[in-house]
Amino acid sequence: MTKLGLSLRRMLGDKRGISSVEYALLLAVIGAGIAVAAGTLSNSIAEEMTKSAECIDGTNPDCAQG
């Protein structure tokens, strides 16, 4: 039990470990943001492609005829 407590004290006192955790959390937040943005962009592109296909097919009455 004494070795465990000593190891925990060393680990908590080590500043490199803390900054590593901060960088890992920052990376996780940035990664999550990228994932959400990619999903949103994907959905927007899919909607626009569907609208374009409907305009070409003539099934969308909102398309400008010209």
Secondary structure as UniProt FT lines:
FT   HELIX           2..13
FT   HELIX           15..57
FT   TURN            61..62
//
